[in-house]
Structures are given as C-alpha cells and as structure tokens.
Amino acid sequence: MAFPSFLFLLILLPLFFSNIPFSLSESQLSPDYYRQSCPNLDNIIRDVVTTKQISNPTTAAGTLRLFFHDCMIGGCDASVLISSNSFNKAERDADINLSLPGDAFDVIVRAKTAVELSCPGIVSCSDILALATRNAITMVGGPFYTVNLGRKDSLVSTQSSVEGHMPLANMTMDEIIKKFESKNFTVQDLVALTGAHTLGFTHCKEFAYRLFRYSKTVPTDPAYNPNYAEALKKLCHNYEKDPAMSAFNDVMTPSKFDNLYYQNLEKGMGLLESDNALFQNPKTRPFVQLYAKNQTAFFNDFARAIEKLSLNGVKTGNQGEVRRKCDAFNSIHI
C-alpha cells in the first residue's frame, strides 16, 4: 500500500520546525519593520533619548534596567510599563520593580508621544523601549547592535507574575546561573549582560548588610577592598533614615559604558554580593578576566547577548496590541 505523500509531509514538518532555533514570533521581526509606515522612527527616538540623557545623565542606566526587567518577566512586551488600576495590580508594583527609575519611564512616555505625532497607532511601546535602550547605550559609549522590530504590546501585566523570574543580588552565583539558564542564556551571556552595571547606581539598603552586619563575628564583608568598604560606610552611614542614599555601581566611570566594571571586580570593588560572586565563581571568573582585559570582546559579547535578550518572549500578530498609551491597555481588563 502506497504511503500518501501528504501524510509523510505532515510527519516530517514537526521534526523540521523543532530544529529551528527561534520561535515563529521572533522570525516575524525585522530591523526594517517600520520602513514604510514610520520611516523616521529611529531618528525620533534618538532625539528624545539624547535630550533626556543630557538633562538627566542617569537615564541611560535606568532605561537599560527597565528593558532588562521587562524582558525577563514574560518577555519583551512592555508589560512593565503598565500602571495598576482598580481592577489589576501590575508588574511595576512588584517589590523588585518599585525601585525602577522614573527617568526611564519618562523617556519612554516622551518617545511614545513624539512617535504618535508622526506615526499614530503604528509603533508599539515594546519596540520603542527596545530602540530607546539601544540608543541610550550607544550614546554613553556602548556598542551599537541591531534591533529587530515588530513586537506587539502585552495584553496582560500582573504583580503576581513577577515572583521568581528575576535574579536577586543576594543569590549565590550558581542560583543566578540557573535563573539565566532557565531562559536559555549561557554563563557567558550572563557575565556579558551583567556588564550593564558599568552604568548607574544602587541604593545603600541593597548592600548595607555587607558593610555593617555581614556576620556575627565579621561586620564587613572581607571580599570588599578595605579602602572601598570604608568609603562606602561613610557614604551610606545614614541610609536607614535616608532611603534615597546610593552608590555608583562603577565608582570609576559611572556614566560611561566601558569595561572598568570588570576591572573593579578584580580589585574587590564589586558593589553587590552578586558582583563579587562573578569574580569568585570558577564558572564566571574566566569571562570577567577576559572582559577586564579586552573591552572589544566585552562589547561584542554584550551586543550579542542583548540582541538575544531583546527576542525573549516577544508577542506578534494577535498575541498583543499597539497601545495608544504605554502605561495602559487599549481597553480595560476586568
């Protein structure tokens, strides 16, 4: 009995597509997605980001952090931008997202407003966030990388969905590695992406235990460079009364995207315990040492890793929408 050719094809198709390393959603993205519908998109967003960064120099760090939090929780779909309402507690109200900087949210609102004036109803907030992040990084000296476009904005954003998705500063490095591996990132991706700590600052309350109450017998984490620790103690001495007190992640060049963050780790100047663990853990140390010596290698690997991050969990077609306002769904979800 002859085997029908169409049945044979149906059997082979799943085997074929199972070997494709990207999802159908990812394959629908393109750098030229808005070439016809919004040809000046990149210039519009670059102008907004430039103006904001000049007036608020922490914007680049904040936008990069906002993008990372968005992509790690449910994918790069602008779900972190949604504000809570009477019917729904959104992602941005989860504890780990409460410290996301206002300047980052503001630059996306400004960019969306400028884009809507030129191309109303065309460009998603998730694409705007992805482009704004790339442009902010390059503006402060970081690498240029391709941003594939065509994402739709999420239809869901819940506070309860955040738990367990983000790496935490007090996790062991092995725990952090597992967290990244669960989202298909390698150890090398992890170390390269953590290089984002070359920018921005962290509130003292996040690392004060390393300075004042590390253990019953040793109040200060011995992994800290002693001089660095003393400077941090002076800076953060009043952190309990002033929760806004903070320190730069990279004390040497906090506003420049470079490889000094990794050089600092080798000197015991990693602000967070997870920073220090990057150098201490045998799985991650070789990449720290490589990037400390070779900024080009860091830039190349960071660009590759953040491109990979930007494709995480994207929504296309009827999986999402193009929001009119980035902080609200187009219709109320009850």
RABEL-V416267 format. One record per pair of residues at least 24 apart in sequence whose C-alpha atoms are under 10 Angstrom apart, sorted by the first residue. I is the first residue (numbers start at 1). J is the second residue. D is the distance in whole Angstrom. If there is no record, write none. Layout:
BEGIN
I_J_D ; I_J_D
END
This chain:
BEGIN
22_311_9 ; 22_312_10 ; 23_311_9 ; 23_312_10 ; 23_313_9 ; 23_314_9 ; 24_314_10 ; 24_315_10 ; 24_316_9 ; 25_150_9 ; 25_151_8 ; 25_311_9 ; 25_312_10 ; 25_313_8 ; 25_314_6 ; 25_315_6 ; 25_316_6 ; 25_317_8 ; 25_319_9 ; 26_148_9 ; 26_149_9 ; 26_150_9 ; 26_151_9 ; 26_310_10 ; 26_311_6 ; 26_312_8 ; 26_313_8 ; 26_314_7 ; 26_315_8 ; 26_316_8 ; 27_148_10 ; 27_150_10 ; 27_311_10 ; 27_316_10 ; 28_148_9 ; 28_149_9 ; 28_150_7 ; 28_151_9 ; 28_315_10 ; 28_316_7 ; 28_317_9 ; 29_147_9 ; 29_148_5 ; 29_149_5 ; 29_150_5 ; 29_151_7 ; 29_311_9 ; 29_314_9 ; 29_315_10 ; 29_316_8 ; 30_146_9 ; 30_147_8 ; 30_148_5 ; 30_149_5 ; 30_150_7 ; 30_151_10 ; 31_146_7 ; 31_147_6 ; 31_148_4 ; 31_149_5 ; 31_150_8 ; 32_147_9 ; 32_148_8 ; 32_149_7 ; 32_150_9 ; 33_123_10 ; 33_148_8 ; 33_149_6 ; 33_150_6 ; 33_151_10 ; 34_119_10 ; 34_122_8 ; 34_123_8 ; 34_149_8 ; 34_150_8 ; 37_119_7 ; 37_120_10 ; 37_122_7 ; 37_123_9 ; 38_115_8 ; 38_116_10 ; 38_118_8 ; 38_119_6 ; 38_120_9 ; 38_122_7 ; 38_123_8 ; 39_118_10 ; 39_119_9 ; 40_115_9 ; 40_118_8 ; 40_119_9 ; 41_111_10 ; 41_114_9 ; 41_115_7 ; 41_118_9 ; 41_119_8 ; 41_123_9 ; 41_128_9 ; 41_131_9 ; 42_115_10 ; 42_128_9 ; 42_131_7 ; 42_132_9 ; 42_135_9 ; 43_115_10 ; 43_135_10 ; 44_111_7 ; 44_112_10 ; 44_114_7 ; 44_115_7 ; 44_118_9 ; 44_132_10 ; 45_107_9 ; 45_108_9 ; 45_110_9 ; 45_111_6 ; 45_112_8 ; 45_114_8 ; 45_115_8 ; 45_128_7 ; 45_129_9 ; 45_131_7 ; 45_132_6 ; 45_133_10 ; 45_135_8 ; 45_136_10 ; 46_111_9 ; 46_131_8 ; 46_132_7 ; 46_133_10 ; 46_134_9 ; 46_135_6 ; 46_136_8 ; 46_139_9 ; 47_111_9 ; 47_114_10 ; 47_132_10 ; 47_135_9 ; 48_107_7 ; 48_108_9 ; 48_109_10 ; 48_110_7 ; 48_111_6 ; 48_112_10 ; 48_113_10 ; 48_114_8 ; 48_115_10 ; 48_132_9 ; 48_135_10 ; 49_104_10 ; 49_107_7 ; 49_108_9 ; 49_110_9 ; 49_111_8 ; 49_131_10 ; 49_132_6 ; 49_133_9 ; 49_135_7 ; 49_136_6 ; 49_139_9 ; 50_107_10 ; 50_132_10 ; 50_135_8 ; 50_136_8 ; 50_139_7 ; 50_140_10 ; 51_107_9 ; 52_103_8 ; 52_104_9 ; 52_106_9 ; 52_107_7 ; 52_110_9 ; 52_136_10 ; 53_103_9 ; 53_107_9 ; 53_136_8 ; 53_139_8 ; 53_140_9 ; 56_103_8 ; 56_104_10 ; 57_103_10 ; 57_140_9 ; 57_200_9 ; 57_254_10 ; 57_255_7 ; 58_101_9 ; 58_103_8 ; 58_104_9 ; 58_199_8 ; 58_200_6 ; 58_201_8 ; 58_254_9 ; 58_255_7 ; 59_101_8 ; 59_102_9 ; 59_103_6 ; 59_104_6 ; 59_105_9 ; 59_106_9 ; 59_107_8 ; 59_133_10 ; 59_136_8 ; 59_137_10 ; 59_199_10 ; 59_200_9 ; 59_255_10 ; 60_103_9 ; 60_104_8 ; 60_107_10 ; 60_132_9 ; 60_133_7 ; 60_134_9 ; 60_135_9 ; 60_136_5 ; 60_137_6 ; 60_138_9 ; 60_139_8 ; 60_140_7 ; 60_199_8 ; 60_200_8 ; 60_255_9 ; 60_256_10 ; 60_257_10 ; 61_101_9 ; 61_103_10 ; 61_104_8 ; 61_133_9 ; 61_136_8 ; 61_137_8 ; 61_140_9 ; 61_196_8 ; 61_197_8 ; 61_198_9 ; 61_199_5 ; 61_200_5 ; 61_201_8 ; 61_254_9 ; 61_255_8 ; 61_256_10 ; 61_257_9 ; 62_99_10 ; 62_100_7 ; 62_101_6 ; 62_102_8 ; 62_103_7 ; 62_104_5 ; 62_105_9 ; 62_107_10 ; 62_133_9 ; 62_136_10 ; 62_199_9 ; 62_200_7 ; 62_201_9 ; 63_100_9 ; 63_101_8 ; 63_102_9 ; 63_103_8 ; 63_104_5 ; 63_105_8 ; 63_106_10 ; 63_107_8 ; 63_108_8 ; 63_129_8 ; 63_130_9 ; 63_132_7 ; 63_133_6 ; 63_134_9 ; 63_136_8 ; 63_137_9 ; 64_104_8 ; 64_129_9 ; 64_130_9 ; 64_132_9 ; 64_133_5 ; 64_134_8 ; 64_136_8 ; 64_137_8 ; 64_196_8 ; 64_197_10 ; 64_199_9 ; 64_200_10 ; 65_97_10 ; 65_100_7 ; 65_101_9 ; 65_104_8 ; 65_133_9 ; 65_196_8 ; 65_197_9 ; 65_199_10 ; 65_200_9 ; 66_92_10 ; 66_97_9 ; 66_100_6 ; 66_101_8 ; 66_102_10 ; 66_104_7 ; 66_105_8 ; 66_129_9 ; 66_133_9 ; 67_104_9 ; 67_126_9 ; 67_129_7 ; 67_130_7 ; 67_132_9 ; 67_133_7 ; 67_134_10 ; 67_306_10 ; 67_309_9 ; 67_310_8 ; 68_130_10 ; 68_133_10 ; 68_166_9 ; 68_193_9 ; 68_196_10 ; 68_306_9 ; 68_309_8 ; 68_310_9 ; 69_96_9 ; 69_97_8 ; 69_100_9 ; 69_162_9 ; 69_165_9 ; 69_166_7 ; 69_167_10 ; 70_97_10 ; 70_126_9 ; 70_129_9 ; 70_162_10 ; 70_310_10 ; 70_312_10 ; 71_126_10 ; 71_130_10 ; 71_309_7 ; 71_310_7 ; 71_311_8 ; 71_312_6 ; 71_313_7 ; 71_314_8 ; 72_162_9 ; 72_165_7 ; 72_166_7 ; 72_167_9 ; 72_179_10 ; 72_180_9 ; 72_183_8 ; 72_309_8 ; 72_310_10 ; 72_312_8 ; 72_313_9 ; 73_157_10 ; 73_161_7 ; 73_162_6 ; 73_163_9 ; 73_164_9 ; 73_165_6 ; 73_166_7 ; 73_312_9 ; 73_313_9 ; 74_154_9 ; 74_156_9 ; 74_157_9 ; 74_161_8 ; 74_162_8 ; 74_165_9 ; 74_312_8 ; 74_313_6 ; 74_314_9 ; 74_315_10 ; 75_126_10 ; 75_154_9 ; 75_183_10 ; 75_309_9 ; 75_310_8 ; 75_311_8 ; 75_312_5 ; 75_313_4 ; 75_314_6 ; 75_315_8 ; 76_125_10 ; 76_126_6 ; 76_127_9 ; 76_129_9 ; 76_130_8 ; 76_151_8 ; 76_152_9 ; 76_153_8 ; 76_154_9 ; 76_309_8 ; 76_310_6 ; 76_311_7 ; 76_312_6 ; 76_313_6 ; 76_314_5 ; 76_315_8 ; 77_124_9 ; 77_125_8 ; 77_126_5 ; 77_127_8 ; 77_129_9 ; 77_130_10 ; 77_151_7 ; 77_152_6 ; 77_153_5 ; 77_154_5 ; 77_155_9 ; 77_156_9 ; 77_157_10 ; 77_310_10 ; 77_311_10 ; 77_312_9 ; 77_313_8 ; 77_314_6 ; 77_315_6 ; 77_316_9 ; 77_320_8 ; 77_321_10 ; 78_124_9 ; 78_125_6 ; 78_126_5 ; 78_127_8 ; 78_128_9 ; 78_129_7 ; 78_130_9 ; 78_151_9 ; 78_152_9 ; 78_153_6 ; 78_154_6 ; 78_155_10 ; 78_156_10 ; 78_157_9 ; 78_314_10 ; 78_323_10 ; 78_326_8 ; 78_327_9 ; 79_125_9 ; 79_126_8 ; 79_153_7 ; 79_154_6 ; 79_155_8 ; 79_156_7 ; 79_157_5 ; 79_158_8 ; 79_326_9 ; 79_327_9 ; 79_328_10 ; 79_329_10 ; 80_105_10 ; 80_126_10 ; 80_154_9 ; 80_156_10 ; 80_157_7 ; 80_158_9 ; 80_159_9 ; 80_162_10 ; 80_326_10 ; 80_327_9 ; 81_105_7 ; 81_108_9 ; 81_109_9 ; 81_125_9 ; 81_126_9 ; 81_129_10 ; 81_153_10 ; 81_154_10 ; 81_157_9 ; 81_325_10 ; 81_326_6 ; 81_327_5 ; 81_328_8 ; 82_154_9 ; 82_155_10 ; 82_156_9 ; 82_157_7 ; 82_158_9 ; 82_325_9 ; 82_326_7 ; 82_327_4 ; 82_328_5 ; 82_329_7 ; 83_157_9 ; 83_158_10 ; 83_326_9 ; 83_327_5 ; 83_328_6 ; 83_329_9 ; 84_157_9 ; 84_158_9 ; 84_159_9 ; 84_327_9 ; 84_328_9 ; 85_328_9 ; 85_332_9 ; 85_333_10 ; 86_334_9 ; 87_332_8 ; 87_333_7 ; 87_334_6 ; 88_156_10 ; 88_157_8 ; 88_158_7 ; 88_159_8 ; 88_332_10 ; 88_333_8 ; 88_334_8 ; 89_157_8 ; 89_158_6 ; 89_159_5 ; 89_160_8 ; 90_156_8 ; 90_157_5 ; 90_158_4 ; 90_159_5 ; 90_160_8 ; 90_161_9 ; 90_162_9 ; 91_156_9 ; 91_157_6 ; 91_158_5 ; 91_159_4 ; 91_160_7 ; 91_161_7 ; 91_162_6 ; 91_163_10 ; 92_157_9 ; 92_158_8 ; 92_159_7 ; 92_162_9 ; 93_158_9 ; 93_159_6 ; 93_160_10 ; 93_162_10 ; 94_158_9 ; 94_159_5 ; 94_160_8 ; 94_161_9 ; 94_162_7 ; 94_163_8 ; 95_159_9 ; 95_162_9 ; 95_163_9 ; 96_162_8 ; 96_163_9 ; 96_166_8 ; 96_167_10 ; 96_168_9 ; 97_159_10 ; 97_162_9 ; 97_166_10 ; 99_202_9 ; 99_203_9 ; 104_129_9 ; 104_132_10 ; 104_133_9 ; 105_129_9 ; 105_326_9 ; 105_327_9 ; 107_132_8 ; 108_132_7 ; 108_133_10 ; 108_326_8 ; 108_327_10 ; 109_325_8 ; 109_326_7 ; 109_327_8 ; 112_323_10 ; 112_324_9 ; 112_325_8 ; 112_326_7 ; 113_324_9 ; 113_325_8 ; 113_326_9 ; 116_324_8 ; 116_325_9 ; 120_324_8 ; 121_321_10 ; 121_322_7 ; 121_323_8 ; 121_324_6 ; 121_325_10 ; 122_150_10 ; 122_322_7 ; 122_323_9 ; 122_324_9 ; 123_149_9 ; 123_150_8 ; 123_151_9 ; 123_152_9 ; 123_153_10 ; 123_321_10 ; 123_322_6 ; 123_323_8 ; 123_324_9 ; 124_149_9 ; 124_150_8 ; 124_151_7 ; 124_152_6 ; 124_153_6 ; 124_154_10 ; 124_320_10 ; 124_321_7 ; 124_322_5 ; 124_323_6 ; 124_324_9 ; 124_325_9 ; 124_326_8 ; 125_151_9 ; 125_152_8 ; 125_153_6 ; 125_154_10 ; 125_321_9 ; 125_322_7 ; 125_323_7 ; 125_324_9 ; 125_325_8 ; 125_326_6 ; 125_327_9 ; 126_150_9 ; 126_151_6 ; 126_152_7 ; 126_153_6 ; 126_154_9 ; 126_310_10 ; 126_314_9 ; 126_315_9 ; 126_322_9 ; 126_323_9 ; 126_326_9 ; 127_151_6 ; 127_152_8 ; 127_153_9 ; 127_310_10 ; 127_322_10 ; 128_326_10 ; 129_326_10 ; 130_306_10 ; 130_307_10 ; 130_310_7 ; 130_311_10 ; 134_303_9 ; 134_306_9 ; 134_307_10 ; 137_196_9 ; 137_199_9 ; 137_256_9 ; 137_257_7 ; 138_256_10 ; 138_257_8 ; 139_256_9 ; 139_257_9 ; 140_199_9 ; 140_255_7 ; 140_256_5 ; 140_257_6 ; 140_258_9 ; 141_255_9 ; 141_256_6 ; 141_257_5 ; 141_258_7 ; 142_196_10 ; 142_256_8 ; 142_257_5 ; 142_258_7 ; 142_259_10 ; 142_299_7 ; 142_302_9 ; 142_303_9 ; 143_257_9 ; 143_258_9 ; 143_296_9 ; 143_298_9 ; 143_299_6 ; 143_300_8 ; 143_301_10 ; 143_302_8 ; 143_303_6 ; 144_299_9 ; 144_300_9 ; 144_303_7 ; 145_299_10 ; 145_300_9 ; 145_302_9 ; 145_303_6 ; 145_304_8 ; 145_306_8 ; 145_307_7 ; 146_303_8 ; 146_304_9 ; 146_306_10 ; 146_307_7 ; 146_310_10 ; 147_306_9 ; 147_307_7 ; 147_310_8 ; 147_311_9 ; 148_307_8 ; 148_310_8 ; 148_311_8 ; 149_310_10 ; 149_311_10 ; 149_314_10 ; 150_314_9 ; 150_315_9 ; 150_316_7 ; 150_317_9 ; 151_310_10 ; 151_311_9 ; 151_313_10 ; 151_314_6 ; 151_315_6 ; 151_316_5 ; 151_317_8 ; 151_319_10 ; 151_320_8 ; 151_321_9 ; 151_322_9 ; 152_314_7 ; 152_315_5 ; 152_316_5 ; 152_317_7 ; 152_318_8 ; 152_319_7 ; 152_320_5 ; 152_321_5 ; 152_322_6 ; 152_323_8 ; 153_314_9 ; 153_315_7 ; 153_316_8 ; 153_319_8 ; 153_320_5 ; 153_321_5 ; 153_322_6 ; 153_323_7 ; 153_326_9 ; 153_329_9 ; 154_314_9 ; 154_315_7 ; 154_316_10 ; 154_319_7 ; 154_320_5 ; 154_321_7 ; 154_322_9 ; 154_323_9 ; 154_329_8 ; 155_315_10 ; 155_318_10 ; 155_319_8 ; 155_320_6 ; 155_321_7 ; 155_322_10 ; 155_323_9 ; 155_328_10 ; 155_329_7 ; 155_330_9 ; 155_331_9 ; 155_333_9 ; 156_320_9 ; 156_329_8 ; 156_333_9 ; 157_328_10 ; 157_329_9 ; 167_274_9 ; 168_272_10 ; 168_273_10 ; 168_274_8 ; 169_206_8 ; 169_207_8 ; 169_271_10 ; 169_272_6 ; 169_273_6 ; 169_274_5 ; 169_275_8 ; 169_277_10 ; 170_206_9 ; 170_207_9 ; 170_272_8 ; 170_273_6 ; 170_274_6 ; 170_275_10 ; 170_277_10 ; 171_273_8 ; 171_274_7 ; 171_277_9 ; 172_273_9 ; 172_274_7 ; 172_277_7 ; 172_278_10 ; 172_281_9 ; 173_273_9 ; 173_274_7 ; 173_275_9 ; 173_276_9 ; 173_277_6 ; 173_278_7 ; 173_279_10 ; 173_280_9 ; 173_281_7 ; 173_282_10 ; 173_283_9 ; 173_284_9 ; 174_277_9 ; 174_278_10 ; 174_281_8 ; 174_283_9 ; 174_284_10 ; 176_274_8 ; 177_283_9 ; 177_284_9 ; 183_309_9 ; 183_312_8 ; 183_313_10 ; 184_308_9 ; 184_309_10 ; 184_312_9 ; 185_305_8 ; 185_308_8 ; 185_309_8 ; 186_305_9 ; 187_283_7 ; 187_284_7 ; 187_287_9 ; 188_283_9 ; 188_284_7 ; 188_286_9 ; 188_287_7 ; 188_288_9 ; 188_301_8 ; 188_302_9 ; 188_305_9 ; 189_287_10 ; 189_301_7 ; 189_302_7 ; 189_303_10 ; 189_304_8 ; 189_305_5 ; 189_306_8 ; 189_308_9 ; 189_309_9 ; 190_278_10 ; 190_284_8 ; 190_287_10 ; 190_302_9 ; 190_305_8 ; 191_262_10 ; 191_275_10 ; 191_278_7 ; 191_279_10 ; 191_283_10 ; 191_284_7 ; 191_285_9 ; 191_286_10 ; 191_287_7 ; 191_288_7 ; 191_291_9 ; 191_298_9 ; 191_301_9 ; 191_302_9 ; 191_305_10 ; 192_262_10 ; 192_284_10 ; 192_287_8 ; 192_288_8 ; 192_291_8 ; 192_297_9 ; 192_298_6 ; 192_299_8 ; 192_300_9 ; 192_301_6 ; 192_302_5 ; 192_303_9 ; 192_304_9 ; 192_305_7 ; 192_306_9 ; 193_298_9 ; 193_301_8 ; 193_302_6 ; 193_303_9 ; 193_304_10 ; 193_305_7 ; 193_306_7 ; 193_309_9 ; 194_261_9 ; 194_262_10 ; 194_274_10 ; 194_275_8 ; 194_278_9 ; 194_302_9 ; 195_257_9 ; 195_258_8 ; 195_259_7 ; 195_260_9 ; 195_261_7 ; 195_262_7 ; 195_275_10 ; 195_288_9 ; 195_291_9 ; 195_298_8 ; 195_299_9 ; 195_302_8 ; 196_249_9 ; 196_250_10 ; 196_257_8 ; 196_258_9 ; 196_259_10 ; 196_261_9 ; 196_302_9 ; 197_248_9 ; 197_249_6 ; 197_250_7 ; 197_254_9 ; 197_257_9 ; 197_258_10 ; 197_259_10 ; 197_260_10 ; 197_261_7 ; 197_262_9 ; 197_270_10 ; 197_271_9 ; 197_272_10 ; 197_275_9 ; 198_248_9 ; 198_249_6 ; 198_250_5 ; 198_251_9 ; 198_252_9 ; 198_253_7 ; 198_254_6 ; 198_255_8 ; 198_256_7 ; 198_257_6 ; 198_258_7 ; 198_259_7 ; 198_260_7 ; 198_261_5 ; 198_262_8 ; 198_264_10 ; 199_248_8 ; 199_249_6 ; 199_250_7 ; 199_251_9 ; 199_253_8 ; 199_254_5 ; 199_255_6 ; 199_256_7 ; 199_257_6 ; 199_258_9 ; 199_261_9 ; 200_246_10 ; 200_247_9 ; 200_248_6 ; 200_249_6 ; 200_250_8 ; 200_251_10 ; 200_253_10 ; 200_254_6 ; 200_255_7 ; 200_256_9 ; 200_257_10 ; 201_245_10 ; 201_246_6 ; 201_247_5 ; 201_248_4 ; 201_249_5 ; 201_250_8 ; 201_251_9 ; 201_254_8 ; 201_255_10 ; 201_271_9 ; 202_244_9 ; 202_245_9 ; 202_246_5 ; 202_247_6 ; 202_248_6 ; 202_249_6 ; 202_271_8 ; 202_272_9 ; 203_236_9 ; 203_239_8 ; 203_243_7 ; 203_244_6 ; 203_245_6 ; 203_246_4 ; 203_247_6 ; 203_248_9 ; 203_249_10 ; 204_232_9 ; 204_233_9 ; 204_235_9 ; 204_236_6 ; 204_237_9 ; 204_238_9 ; 204_239_6 ; 204_240_9 ; 204_242_9 ; 204_243_7 ; 204_244_8 ; 204_245_6 ; 204_246_5 ; 204_247_7 ; 204_248_10 ; 204_271_10 ; 204_272_10 ; 205_236_8 ; 205_239_7 ; 205_240_7 ; 205_242_10 ; 205_243_7 ; 205_244_9 ; 205_245_8 ; 205_246_8 ; 206_246_9 ; 206_271_10 ; 206_272_8 ; 206_273_10 ; 207_232_10 ; 207_236_10 ; 207_246_10 ; 207_247_10 ; 207_271_7 ; 207_272_6 ; 207_273_7 ; 208_232_9 ; 208_233_8 ; 208_236_7 ; 208_237_9 ; 208_239_8 ; 208_240_9 ; 208_271_10 ; 208_272_9 ; 209_273_10 ; 210_271_9 ; 210_272_8 ; 210_273_8 ; 211_236_9 ; 211_237_10 ; 212_236_10 ; 212_237_9 ; 221_273_9 ; 222_268_9 ; 223_267_9 ; 223_268_6 ; 223_269_9 ; 223_270_9 ; 223_273_9 ; 223_276_7 ; 223_277_9 ; 223_280_9 ; 224_265_9 ; 224_267_8 ; 224_268_5 ; 224_269_6 ; 224_270_7 ; 224_271_8 ; 224_272_10 ; 224_273_9 ; 224_276_8 ; 225_264_10 ; 225_265_10 ; 225_266_10 ; 225_267_7 ; 225_268_5 ; 225_269_6 ; 225_270_9 ; 226_268_8 ; 226_269_9 ; 227_268_10 ; 227_269_9 ; 228_267_10 ; 228_268_8 ; 228_269_7 ; 228_270_9 ; 228_271_9 ; 229_268_9 ; 229_269_8 ; 229_271_9 ; 232_271_9 ; 247_271_8 ; 249_275_9 ; 257_299_9 ; 258_291_10 ; 258_292_10 ; 258_295_7 ; 258_296_10 ; 258_298_9 ; 258_299_8 ; 259_288_10 ; 259_291_6 ; 259_292_6 ; 259_293_8 ; 259_294_8 ; 259_295_5 ; 259_296_9 ; 259_297_10 ; 259_298_7 ; 259_299_8 ; 260_291_9 ; 260_292_7 ; 260_293_9 ; 260_295_9 ; 261_288_9 ; 261_291_9 ; 261_292_8 ; 262_287_9 ; 262_288_6 ; 262_289_7 ; 262_290_9 ; 262_291_6 ; 262_292_5 ; 262_293_9 ; 262_295_10 ; 262_298_10 ; 263_288_8 ; 263_289_8 ; 263_290_10 ; 263_291_8 ; 263_292_5 ; 263_293_8 ; 264_292_8 ; 265_289_9 ; 265_292_9 ; 266_292_8
END
